[in-house]
Amino acid sequence: MSDDLAYDISHCIHQDDLAPEVAAIWGDQPATLRVLRRLKDGTLRSALVTLEPGWSSGTPLEVAAVQQFMVLSGRIRFGEAELTANAFVVVPKGAAMPVMEAIEASEILLVQDPGQTYRASAAPQGTIITPDVFAIEPFTPVIDGTPLHGFERRVLWLDTESGADTRLLRVPAGFRGAGPNWHPVQEEIFCLEGDIQPDPSRPMRPGSYLWNPARSIHGFDEYTERGCVLLEWHDGPWDLHRI
């Protein structure tokens, strides 16, 4: 085993156990955050963001790094578009997101690249909106040349420069993993539906978040009883290496 692999350091937590924080992310009006992960320098990587009815970003904002979010519940006006549950938005680096307003109480899952800053922009442009992620045509993933029949993967976003991606994965009921494995990149997973466990000490249900650090060995007893739908994001080209 390579000397730089880490053993059993995955972090799993449920959203109900996260302390809420109040911060102004977009514009001056604060929102409630439940932080999923911060980077070593303390900057925000991923979070659940709650927007109260009437909340507004106030002005179009240019982003300095890629930003993504998925609407989990509620209704949001995003420029001329109206977003509801299962909508997914990508704001590329240097693009400008339009004024965002909460029509009703809404929750989104935010993922942003390092180096994120915001500044007012005169003209919104460059955002990519998928109104319903489940309308994307799924495909059967293949690992080590073997199709994973019963699984469905949908690619929501792929950075062709870095290889980073965000994907939706449906895992069939009764699936059990093949044993410990590791990935060369950071892997973050949010459970949207159903149940799954990477091992008995980390049961996941809707609202559970799992972070598998790069080159960390995990998946000792992966199992789902009823099947699940997972939102996954990675900071580089994902691959699976079995132990």
Secondary structure, DSSP 8 states (H G I E B T S, - for coil): --TT-EES--EEEEGGGS--EEE--SSSS-EEEEEEEE-TTS-EEEEEEEE-TT-B--S-EEESS-EEEEEEEEEEEETTEEEETT-EEEE-TT-EE--EEEEEEEEEEEEE-TT--EEE-SS-B--EEES-GGGS--B--EETTEE-TT-EEEEEEE-TTT--EEEEEEE-TT-B--S-EE-SS-EEEEEEEE-BBSSTTS-B-TTEEEEE-TTEEB-TT-B-SS-EEEEEEESS----EE-
